[in-house]
Amino acid sequence: MTKEEQAFDWGHEALRLGFVLDDQGSPRLTRLGLPGDADNDPASLPLVEVRAAGHGRDWSGNRLVGTALGGRLRHRTHRASRDGVWHILTVHLHDPETGLAAEVTYRSPDGIPVLRGEVTLRNEGQSTLHLESVSSLAVGCLTPRGPAALDAADLLWAENDWLTECRWQRRPMRLTSPLHSGRVSNAHGKSGFDLNGQGTWCSCGHLPMGGLTDRRTGRTWVWQIEHNGGGWHWECGEHDQAAYTALFGPTDTRHGWRHPLEPGAAFTTVPAALSFSADGGPDEAFAALTRYRRVQRRPHADHERLPVIFNDYMNCLMGDPTTDKLLPLVDAAAEAGAEYFVIDAGWYDGDDGGWWDSVGAWEPAASRFPGERGIHEVLDRIRERGMVPGLWLEPEVIGVRSPMAASLPDEAFFRRDGVRLTEAGRHHLDLRHPAARAHLDAVVDRLVGECGVGYLKLDHNIDPGPGTSAHPGETPAAGLLGHNRAHLAWLDGVLDRYPHLVVENCSSGGMRWDHALLSRTQLQSTSDQQNLHLYAPIAASAPTAATPEQGAVWAYPQPEDTLDEVAFTMANALLGRIHLSGRVPELGPRARALVHEAVAVYKAVRADLPQAVPSWPLGLPGWDDPWIALALRTPATTYLTAWRRPGNGATATLRLPHLRDTAARVDLLYPSAGQAVTAWLPSTAELSLTLPTAPSAVLLRLTPTGTGAH
């Protein structure tokens, strides 16, 4: 084999990959970055890490490294292709001894420095292989080799809990990958940091995301695992004196996942994506990921229209809707400028003592809508006021007291050891079963096709553990993966039948927040947080995990709120998707005017949001930070929401490096009567902002007027 045949590269103007075949013919990714980046003594990993029972694991240093299977996969062929905006590289590998073949597929959208990876394994041998883990994407060249780059590297990850979503953390990599010395060498092993998801809530505890940034140069990587179940794992640490990351779906070690790959059978991993910034720090890496998410998701008109939504739940009816309570809210929402009105939980609850363990049939409760037309009286009023009606559903659960619990077969539910699972008075549907899918399709067809509902908020409020076993040889984690994939296919089917239906993804707020779902659903509920002050860091961080136009943020003014607090809660949502709620009919004239003004301002700026990318002029928000800022920028305009909470001073300095040496006009968009004082310094790209009171929040717009001092 010639030297040219032992190396190949692939990519486009924003991202270039370099590959080298080692002495055994196994390809290794040795370069990932901008075109022209040099490979100076690069580190590398095999393209895929595969672990299978009975095929051995190597032990070196402090951690397990790869497997005999991963290291034995040899290059068979590779092919570059193009599909619209997508550049595609497919690398075929095989292991002659076991007959295992791997198809490693890389995709990258033109002009966007993001790499998407997934792997398909096929058994071309004569014996069953019992898979224990398969990486979706493994990269061993995140930093140059040597201690200096590792010393300068910071890890990024996001803690994510109920009511406290999107809490990004940043710590030196050396805290988890310390420099070794003495007689023990880790030159050929791994050490580092890892995170795992668990159960059915893929983002309970942590978002399925992470990152690595060089604090000297700004070179940054941010990754996401695109999986709607808790079976995911990522690790980032030191290998061969450089930083690496490996991204997985479920594994045996972390989730008890195993998959028998019989002769002739195939298995495909969940996808994962890695974004890159050469020198722009985390902000530019998140901007690239935002652009990638827009290209990769299912197209939908909602992504461009961004209608204002009123939802009756949060700090409002709280799951207790009736005709008498809803009609005044419908009128108030319409007067405020809402374009969708969603009836949240409780519309199906009768007089039987509570709905939690009786859900599943999804029929309106006559006791809540006692008029001759029942719930249609409210739905019709919503339409008469120029809004689209919506309803809340929790499709994957069936209450133990629901008639559906008896009418559906046991095989349509999560089971383990042949026993149907019960969690908090509910069973969980297994959407691989045709009866489960038929039930949900009938519900959607009735509500959307017959009742004319144009919006479904799909919630998910139980976690029944590691998964389900449809047959004795299936591990619960494997069953969960099958259900997760069937869930995505069901969503695709719903939107294929009703392409104008708007679907919101929710799971007790943000407990199932991932791109697999957001590549299909139009919105993501960001939190159940009821405190307007605590919502600010969630709202500001939401664009790290969802495009701005998909991040549904509650704005829930109360009659007892001060005017500053009304403006604060409305500002929370102005650079995302407004989910208006609260006791709007009870607001006084000045507070109501602030709500109406916020909605009008949002409608004036929302056309820019689907093209804007995020940045954080004060850094990624800390949960207790007194000052928080989020910017969304287009080539022509920068929008900036700044929040001041109690503590610290009245003035903050916000950094906007993309406007360095650019004169700009600063306009206060909301609240128009606010007392914000601003001063823009083009030479340092710094905005001085004074907000005299706390709490307070403002929406600003910066428009370039030329170059030089202003």
VOGU-3710 file (C-alpha; in Angstrom, 3 decimals, decimal comma):
1> mtkeeqafdw> 0,000/0,000/0,000  1,389/3,387/-0,982  1,777/6,282/1,429  -1,137/8,015/-0,328  -3,315/4,943/0,161  -2,468/4,886/3,861  -3,912/8,357/4,421  -6,984/10,225/3,222  -8,901/13,331/4,174  -12,441/14,619/3,807
11> ghealrlgfv> -14,554/17,646/4,653  -15,363/21,153/3,438  -14,291/24,752/3,968  -15,432/24,862/7,623  -14,260/21,416/8,791  -11,611/18,998/7,611  -10,824/15,475/8,804  -7,592/13,567/8,267  -7,270/9,772/8,517  -4,242/7,479/8,633
21> lddqgsprlt> -4,131/3,685/8,459  -1,945/2,162/11,158  0,411/-0,775/10,600  -2,455/-3,242/10,942  -4,633/-1,380/8,437  -6,948/0,119/11,044  -7,963/3,711/10,189  -7,480/6,403/12,790  -8,802/9,955/12,852  -5,683/12,076/13,334
31> rlglpgdadn> -6,892/15,553/12,415  -10,184/17,367/12,935  -10,364/21,122/12,496  -10,001/23,856/9,914  -8,540/23,109/6,483  -4,784/23,555/6,644  -4,458/22,680/10,334  -1,223/20,778/10,800  -1,012/17,299/12,306  1,955/17,703/14,593
41> dpaslplvev> 2,553/14,276/16,151  -1,220/13,673/16,406  -2,912/11,351/18,864  -5,674/9,055/17,655  -8,227/6,419/18,514  -9,858/3,729/16,375  -12,878/5,086/14,501  -15,207/2,929/16,576  -14,905/1,303/19,984  -16,719/-2,029/20,160
51> raaghgrdws> -17,010/-4,266/23,181  -18,450/-7,753/22,939  -18,623/-10,589/25,436  -15,877/-13,154/25,101  -13,551/-11,008/23,013  -11,405/-9,516/25,718  -10,603/-6,085/27,024  -7,198/-4,525/27,390  -6,135/-2,975/30,676  -3,606/-0,163/30,746
61> gnrlvgtalg> -3,077/2,436/33,400  -6,250/3,163/35,346  -8,963/2,491/32,792  -10,194/-0,025/30,290  -9,053/0,758/26,787  -11,006/-0,255/23,723  -11,412/-3,933/23,009  -9,886/-6,588/20,882  -12,785/-6,059/18,462  -12,376/-2,285/18,219
71> grlrhrthra> -8,646/-2,593/17,610  -9,020/-5,393/15,023  -11,384/-3,627/12,645  -9,482/-3,089/9,382  -10,113/-0,656/6,568  -12,092/-2,189/3,723  -13,068/0,871/1,686  -14,334/4,412/2,058  -16,547/6,650/-0,034  -17,372/10,353/-0,022
81> srdgvwhilt> -20,752/11,565/-1,267  -23,090/14,542/-1,119  -26,777/14,799/-0,209  -27,975/18,374/-0,551  -26,129/20,468/2,044  -24,660/17,353/3,653  -21,146/16,118/3,013  -21,022/12,379/3,794  -18,095/10,042/4,364  -18,711/6,318/4,822
91> vhlhdpetgl> -15,815/4,182/6,028  -16,232/0,397/5,826  -14,281/-1,748/8,284  -14,138/-5,456/8,981  -12,578/-8,008/11,293  -11,651/-11,190/9,394  -11,520/-13,281/12,551  -15,079/-12,696/13,814  -16,748/-11,517/10,614  -17,812/-8,252/12,251
101> aaevtyrspd> -18,232/-5,436/9,724  -18,650/-1,781/10,659  -19,976/1,090/8,584  -18,842/4,364/10,152  -20,786/7,293/8,712  -19,738/10,909/9,140  -21,972/13,772/8,051  -21,298/17,495/8,103  -23,461/20,328/6,725  -21,722/22,552/4,225
111> gipvlrgevt> -20,070/25,584/5,814  -20,859/24,506/9,398  -18,063/23,099/11,617  -20,095/20,222/13,065  -19,467/16,506/12,620  -22,277/13,971/13,058  -21,386/10,341/13,532  -23,147/7,003/13,750  -22,059/3,401/13,292  -23,784/0,364/11,834
121> lrnegqstlh> -22,417/-3,065/12,746  -23,160/-6,190/10,686  -22,329/-9,750/11,553  -20,872/-11,403/8,473  -19,561/-14,314/10,515  -20,976/-17,652/11,591  -21,465/-17,037/15,335  -23,588/-14,631/17,348  -21,686/-11,675/18,790  -22,990/-10,343/22,114
131> lesvsslavg> -22,447/-6,593/21,919  -21,834/-4,695/25,160  -21,085/-1,206/23,845  -20,560/0,575/20,534  -19,363/4,155/20,225  -21,290/6,554/18,011  -18,345/8,936/17,668  -14,801/8,646/19,017  -12,191/11,366/18,526  -8,702/11,207/19,999
141> cltprgpaal> -7,190/14,440/18,655  -9,042/17,195/20,499  -5,757/18,724/21,644  -2,140/18,511/20,505  -0,072/15,900/22,311  1,784/17,021/25,413  0,988/18,353/28,875  0,701/22,060/27,963  -2,549/21,685/26,002  -4,065/19,454/28,678
151> daadllwaen> -3,044/21,920/31,374  -4,981/24,662/29,536  -8,121/22,591/28,861  -11,416/23,073/30,696  -14,243/20,552/30,677  -17,833/21,695/30,133  -20,966/19,868/31,190  -24,544/20,774/32,119  -26,284/19,702/35,286  -30,007/19,422/34,688
161> dwltecrwqr> -32,578/18,771/37,377  -36,256/19,442/37,881  -36,778/23,215/38,256  -33,027/23,845/37,821  -32,319/23,027/34,187  -29,295/23,896/32,033  -26,739/24,653/34,764  -23,467/24,638/32,825  -20,257/23,865/34,728  -16,651/24,543/33,760
171> rpmrltsplh> -13,668/22,925/35,487  -10,009/22,329/34,578  -9,495/19,007/32,850  -6,575/18,282/35,171  -9,011/17,783/38,050  -10,095/14,499/36,459  -7,051/13,766/34,264  -4,111/14,605/36,553  -0,571/14,655/35,278  1,060/11,296/36,012
181> sgrvsnahgk> 4,636/10,921/37,181  6,913/8,263/38,668  7,089/4,701/37,461  3,444/4,476/36,298  2,893/5,630/32,730  -0,507/6,391/31,251  0,802/7,065/27,764  -1,275/4,282/26,195  -4,267/4,256/28,496  -7,118/6,603/29,350
191> sgfdlngqgt> -8,041/8,709/32,322  -10,769/11,269/32,519  -14,322/12,312/33,241  -17,568/10,656/32,217  -21,306/11,241/32,460  -24,243/8,903/32,001  -27,968/9,115/31,552  -30,318/6,748/33,335  -33,908/5,555/32,953  -36,475/7,003/30,597
201> wcscghlpmg> -35,625/10,656/31,309  -32,631/11,305/29,069  -31,693/14,634/30,696  -32,527/13,980/34,349  -29,337/14,868/36,201  -27,363/16,031/33,177  -27,981/17,117/29,619  -26,657/14,577/27,077  -24,026/17,150/26,144  -20,495/18,198/27,055
211> gltdrrtgrt> -17,517/20,135/25,832  -13,832/20,966/26,051  -12,273/24,416/25,677  -8,731/25,784/25,687  -8,709/28,798/27,981  -5,662/30,275/26,184  -6,686/30,025/22,542  -10,483/29,645/22,655  -10,324/26,396/20,662  -13,507/24,599/21,730
221> wvwqiehngg> -15,468/21,419/21,133  -19,088/20,910/22,183  -20,884/17,602/21,704  -24,391/16,183/22,006  -25,732/12,636/22,028  -28,944/12,576/20,025  -30,945/10,075/22,025  -34,350/10,395/23,696  -33,715/7,823/26,428  -31,483/7,697/29,473
231> gwhwecgehd> -29,148/5,135/27,906  -26,254/7,389/26,955  -22,657/7,817/28,076  -19,809/10,153/27,225  -16,280/10,362/28,413  -13,556/12,942/27,944  -10,030/12,609/29,201  -6,426/11,898/28,335  -5,282/9,238/25,910  -1,836/9,064/24,344
241> qaaytalfgp> -0,974/12,444/25,953  -3,884/14,249/24,259  -7,548/14,889/24,991  -10,145/12,542/23,568  -13,904/12,117/23,712  -16,027/9,047/23,060  -19,823/9,269/22,770  -22,117/6,275/23,266  -25,716/5,215/23,499  -26,474/2,569/26,154
251> tdtrhgwrhp> -23,652/0,317/27,360  -23,404/-2,814/29,459  -21,221/-1,244/32,145  -23,447/1,801/32,739  -26,920/0,599/31,776  -26,890/-3,194/31,608  -27,317/-3,037/27,814  -26,433/-6,033/25,684  -27,446/-6,846/22,156  -27,058/-10,264/20,484
261> lepgaafttv> -25,882/-9,639/16,932  -26,799/-12,797/15,082  -25,241/-13,801/11,752  -26,666/-11,576/9,021  -28,106/-9,062/11,500  -27,240/-5,372/11,886  -27,269/-2,830/14,704  -27,038/0,961/14,374  -25,945/3,285/17,171  -27,737/6,445/18,237
271> paalsfsadg> -26,276/9,501/16,455  -23,928/11,987/18,099  -22,602/15,349/16,965  -19,454/17,360/17,700  -19,145/21,098/17,005  -15,895/23,020/16,671  -14,647/26,556/17,191  -11,056/27,384/16,233  -10,690/30,415/18,487  -14,139/31,685/19,464
281> gpdeafaalt> -14,567/29,787/22,709  -17,803/28,068/23,795  -19,967/30,816/22,282  -18,832/30,047/18,733  -19,104/26,286/19,286  -22,695/26,684/20,495  -23,390/28,970/17,526  -22,189/26,249/15,160  -24,316/23,672/16,972  -27,330/25,978/16,629
291> ryrrvqrrph> -26,838/26,189/12,864  -26,415/22,421/12,666  -29,611/21,774/14,629  -31,562/23,923/12,200  -30,243/22,035/9,202  -30,696/18,603/10,743  -34,227/18,908/12,133  -37,518/18,210/10,396  -38,727/21,344/8,521  -41,842/22,997/9,948
301> adherlpvif> -43,578/26,342/9,426  -43,591/26,972/13,188  -39,807/27,397/13,127  -40,253/30,531/11,035  -43,571/31,905/12,316  -42,896/31,716/16,085  -46,512/32,314/17,175  -47,160/33,501/20,740  -48,624/30,764/22,931  -50,832/31,094/25,985
311> ndymnclmgd> -50,879/28,021/28,226  -53,285/27,892/31,180  -51,058/25,896/33,549  -48,102/27,645/35,139  -48,975/29,964/38,025  -52,478/29,982/36,592  -54,998/27,102/36,604  -52,344/24,519/37,578  -54,202/21,526/36,131  -57,737/22,629/37,071
321> pttdkllplv> -59,372/23,892/33,841  -63,132/24,393/33,527  -65,303/26,267/31,083  -65,934/29,055/33,593  -62,226/29,463/34,373  -61,035/29,211/30,794  -63,327/31,655/28,997  -61,954/34,780/30,755  -58,410/33,548/30,127  -59,184/33,050/26,432
331> daaaeagaey> -60,357/36,639/26,138  -57,391/38,007/28,093  -54,927/35,955/26,044  -56,418/37,204/22,793  -56,272/40,810/23,985  -52,614/40,320/24,911  -51,832/39,118/21,390  -51,580/35,339/21,849  -51,973/33,247/18,697  -52,282/29,764/20,249
341> fvidagwydg> -54,194/28,865/23,407  -53,287/25,577/25,084  -55,482/23,869/27,667  -52,989/22,067/29,848  -53,437/19,145/32,253  -56,791/18,225/33,805  -59,254/18,674/30,918  -60,021/14,904/30,975  -60,508/14,641/34,770  -63,991/13,820/36,066
351> ddggwwdsvg> -65,405/13,454/39,569  -63,559/10,272/40,489  -61,060/11,768/42,910  -58,143/12,854/40,731  -56,729/12,176/37,309  -53,155/11,082/37,972  -53,800/7,328/37,971  -56,809/7,338/35,623  -55,332/8,918/32,481  -55,176/7,113/29,177
361> awepaasrfp> -58,506/7,447/27,365  -58,086/11,206/26,858  -61,793/12,061/26,732  -62,966/15,511/27,906  -64,588/15,486/31,360  -68,248/16,489/31,181  -68,076/17,782/34,756  -65,447/20,328/33,722  -67,225/21,350/30,527  -70,905/20,972/31,461
371> gergihevld> -72,453/22,940/28,610  -74,292/21,326/25,744  -71,196/21,519/23,540  -68,789/20,420/26,264  -65,149/21,297/25,646  -66,085/22,498/22,159  -67,551/25,627/23,732  -64,037/26,568/24,819  -62,337/25,367/21,637  -64,768/27,398/19,550
381> rirergmvpg> -64,219/30,500/21,695  -60,462/30,131/21,152  -61,008/30,083/17,393  -63,488/32,963/17,529  -60,809/35,052/19,235  -58,382/34,330/16,386  -56,260/31,700/18,142  -55,453/28,046/17,455  -56,556/25,634/20,224  -54,153/23,187/21,829
391> lwlepevigv> -54,333/20,377/24,395  -51,965/18,676/26,818  -51,363/14,922/26,602  -49,133/12,443/28,364  -49,266/9,820/25,631  -46,877/7,161/26,910  -48,639/6,506/30,228  -51,818/4,676/31,194  -53,157/5,086/34,736  -53,865/1,913/36,699
401> rspmaaslpd> -57,537/3,010/37,013  -57,879/3,819/33,317  -60,096/1,520/31,243  -57,184/1,292/28,804  -55,147/-0,561/31,433  -57,476/-3,525/31,020  -58,286/-3,226/27,317  -54,684/-3,154/26,054  -52,632/-6,377/26,144  -49,790/-6,821/28,611
411> eaffrrdgvr> -47,347/-6,851/25,702  -48,241/-3,219/24,950  -46,655/-2,078/28,231  -43,213/-1,967/29,804  -42,555/-5,310/31,509  -39,734/-6,995/33,328  -39,605/-10,707/34,073  -43,009/-10,940/32,425  -44,616/-8,537/34,919  -46,195/-5,270/33,837
421> lteagrhhld> -44,418/-2,342/35,486  -46,255/0,152/37,682  -44,684/3,482/38,586  -46,551/6,001/40,748  -49,941/4,541/39,838  -49,198/4,345/36,125  -48,132/1,882/33,468  -45,827/2,833/30,597  -46,652/1,975/26,995  -44,101/0,167/24,840
431> lrhpaarahl> -44,510/1,822/21,459  -42,939/-1,100/19,651  -46,266/-2,889/20,093  -48,887/-2,201/17,401  -51,744/-1,991/19,945  -49,941/0,786/21,833  -49,352/2,770/18,652  -52,888/2,190/17,400  -54,303/3,513/20,679  -52,257/6,709/20,492
441> davvdrlvge> -52,935/7,208/16,792  -56,666/6,961/17,488  -56,375/9,580/20,241  -54,435/11,994/18,018  -56,753/11,440/15,051  -59,759/12,227/17,240  -58,299/15,332/18,863  -56,565/16,756/15,801  -58,532/15,317/12,909  -62,028/15,579/14,430
451> cgvgylkldh> -61,762/18,286/17,125  -59,465/20,560/15,138  -56,764/20,870/17,784  -53,655/22,448/16,218  -51,183/22,095/19,091  -50,266/19,149/21,307  -48,133/19,502/24,410  -46,717/16,004/24,946  -45,606/15,516/28,540  -43,896/12,621/30,319
461> nidpgpgtsa> -43,907/12,558/34,113  -42,731/9,132/35,266  -39,436/7,288/35,114  -40,073/3,532/35,337  -36,387/2,681/35,581  -33,903/1,018/33,233  -36,373/-0,141/30,603  -38,448/-3,094/29,470  -37,940/-6,704/28,402  -40,333/-7,773/25,685
471> hpgetpaagl> -38,921/-11,315/25,758  -36,712/-13,266/28,189  -33,442/-12,687/26,297  -33,828/-8,904/26,050  -32,091/-6,651/28,574  -34,254/-3,774/29,870  -31,833/-1,240/28,377  -32,153/-2,863/24,948  -35,931/-2,784/25,281  -35,820/0,877/26,243
481> lghnrahlaw> -33,701/1,683/23,191  -36,256/-0,094/21,016  -39,099/1,867/22,594  -37,187/5,150/22,220  -36,769/4,527/18,508  -40,412/3,528/18,149  -41,387/6,755/19,943  -39,467/8,815/17,387  -41,057/6,872/14,534  -44,505/7,476/16,054
491> ldgvldryph> -43,842/11,228/16,223  -42,736/11,180/12,593  -45,968/9,433/11,679  -48,108/11,975/13,533  -46,410/14,895/11,794  -46,582/13,149/8,440  -50,370/12,911/8,837  -50,746/16,424/10,260  -47,870/18,531/8,886  -49,229/21,796/10,341
501> lvvencssgg> -49,689/20,398/13,855  -47,366/22,034/16,398  -45,914/19,594/18,947  -44,222/20,611/22,188  -41,841/18,246/23,965  -42,128/18,292/27,758  -41,113/15,999/30,597  -41,726/17,628/33,959  -40,175/20,629/32,254  -36,775/19,741/30,835
511> mrwdhallsr> -36,240/16,146/31,991  -36,282/14,749/28,454  -34,442/17,455/26,555  -32,398/16,197/23,616  -31,951/16,739/19,925  -33,490/13,406/18,881  -36,859/14,728/20,048  -36,175/18,335/19,044  -35,309/17,244/15,519  -38,997/16,300/15,309
521> tqlqstsdqq> -40,968/18,415/17,794  -41,307/22,141/17,288  -40,840/23,310/20,883  -39,114/22,250/24,077  -40,502/23,027/27,527  -37,514/24,477/29,360  -38,700/24,165/32,976  -41,492/23,880/35,521  -39,783/26,613/37,557  -42,457/28,856/39,138
531> nlhlyapiaa> -40,148/31,554/40,509  -39,582/34,300/37,934  -36,172/35,223/39,421  -34,915/31,625/39,228  -36,179/31,225/35,682  -33,698/33,810/34,365  -30,612/31,517/34,283  -32,687/28,736/32,706  -34,025/31,034/29,988  -30,563/32,451/29,311
541> saptaatpeq> -28,943/28,998/29,079  -31,701/27,347/27,043  -30,080/28,155/23,641  -27,187/25,855/24,551  -29,559/22,898/24,230  -32,262/24,090/21,817  -32,443/26,609/19,024  -33,878/29,917/20,291  -37,055/29,460/18,273  -37,713/26,100/19,979
551> gavwaypqpe> -37,089/27,085/23,610  -40,497/27,533/25,300  -40,098/29,891/28,277  -42,881/30,665/30,741  -43,879/34,291/31,281  -46,406/34,341/34,122  -47,274/37,782/35,513  -49,243/37,876/38,770  -51,431/40,706/40,145  -49,224/40,908/43,256
561> dtldevaftm> -46,038/41,377/41,190  -44,373/44,769/41,028  -44,113/46,380/37,612  -40,393/45,515/37,560  -41,270/41,879/38,212  -43,879/41,854/35,445  -41,264/43,196/33,022  -38,743/40,654/34,383  -40,967/37,620/33,760  -41,907/38,871/30,294
571> anallgrihl> -38,246/39,533/29,434  -37,434/35,931/30,343  -39,185/34,792/27,160  -38,374/37,504/24,619  -35,392/35,723/23,037  -37,100/32,327/22,961  -40,725/31,287/22,582  -43,266/33,090/24,713  -45,374/30,750/26,828  -47,665/33,334/28,370
581> sgrvpelgpr> -49,541/32,267/31,478  -50,340/33,659/34,919  -53,432/35,426/36,159  -53,560/37,896/33,302  -57,252/38,875/33,696  -56,532/40,072/37,249  -53,661/42,388/36,320  -53,985/46,106/36,838  -53,907/48,463/33,832  -50,182/49,264/34,029
591> aralvheava> -49,149/45,640/34,473  -51,445/44,542/31,667  -49,942/47,236/29,435  -46,454/45,824/30,154  -47,643/42,370/29,073  -49,207/43,707/25,884  -46,076/45,736/25,148  -43,830/42,677/25,565  -45,910/40,630/23,141  -45,888/43,473/20,608
601> vykavradlp> -42,109/43,830/20,876  -41,687/40,080/20,468  -43,766/40,112/17,302  -41,597/42,940/15,966  -38,328/41,049/16,464  -39,287/37,389/16,073  -38,575/37,256/12,336  -34,874/37,613/13,175  -34,721/34,845/15,779  -34,734/31,804/13,431
611> qavpswplgl> -31,513/33,099/11,828  -29,822/34,268/15,022  -27,127/32,445/16,987  -26,540/32,798/20,723  -23,708/34,149/22,838  -23,344/34,981/26,505  -21,785/38,426/27,150  -21,164/37,588/30,827  -20,275/33,935/30,249  -22,586/30,959/30,633
621> pgwddpwial> -24,955/31,806/33,501  -24,340/30,630/37,032  -27,405/29,674/39,053  -26,833/32,409/41,654  -25,303/35,090/39,418  -26,761/38,538/40,181  -26,219/39,610/36,540  -27,141/37,379/33,579  -27,056/38,154/29,858  -28,032/36,426/26,626
631> alrtpattyl> -27,354/37,807/23,150  -28,784/36,616/19,834  -27,050/37,950/16,769  -27,731/38,054/13,060  -25,357/39,611/10,501  -27,276/42,886/10,848  -28,558/43,035/14,422  -27,732/41,938/17,958  -30,491/41,472/20,517  -29,490/41,391/24,153
641> tawrrpgnga> -31,522/40,492/27,229  -29,897/41,422/30,518  -31,220/40,539/33,937  -30,219/42,087/37,239  -31,120/40,116/40,345  -30,496/41,251/43,942  -26,823/41,401/44,855  -23,716/43,081/43,432  -23,770/46,553/41,857  -26,117/48,365/39,524
651> tatlrlphlr> -23,682/48,365/36,567  -22,303/45,470/34,534  -19,876/45,301/31,609  -21,030/43,007/28,823  -18,662/41,703/26,146  -19,765/41,455/22,503  -16,575/40,545/20,584  -18,353/40,158/17,243  -18,907/43,958/17,298  -15,310/44,927/18,064
661> dtaarvdlly> -14,279/48,193/16,388  -17,856/48,689/15,169  -19,879/51,776/15,989  -23,373/50,793/17,036  -26,646/52,330/18,113  -28,127/50,879/21,311  -31,932/50,909/21,531  -34,011/49,959/24,561  -36,802/47,769/23,171  -38,423/46,592/26,410
671> psagqavtaw> -39,663/47,908/28,726  -39,885/51,187/26,853  -40,227/53,102/30,119  -37,215/51,365/31,638  -34,383/53,288/33,280  -31,485/51,475/31,637  -28,343/53,529/30,957  -25,959/52,222/28,289  -22,543/53,134/26,891  -20,966/51,269/23,965
681> lpstaelslt> -17,156/51,080/23,625  -16,281/49,810/20,119  -12,529/49,468/20,714  -13,034/46,925/23,499  -16,400/45,574/22,311  -17,868/46,282/25,740  -21,300/47,547/26,667  -21,668/49,267/30,017  -25,204/48,734/31,309  -26,750/50,247/34,413
691> lptapsavll> -30,059/49,006/35,813  -30,896/51,058/38,915  -33,246/48,542/40,535  -33,198/44,827/41,248  -34,882/42,735/40,109  -35,099/44,233/36,646  -34,564/43,094/33,068  -34,330/44,745/29,665  -34,234/43,820/26,006  -31,741/45,884/23,980
701> rltptgtgah> -30,949/46,032/20,285  -27,514/46,930/18,942  -27,395/47,989/15,312  -24,040/48,651/13,607  -23,700/52,163/12,223  -20,142/51,935/10,898  -16,590/51,377/12,075  -14,477/53,258/14,576  -15,349/55,110/17,762  -18,921/55,988/18,639
//
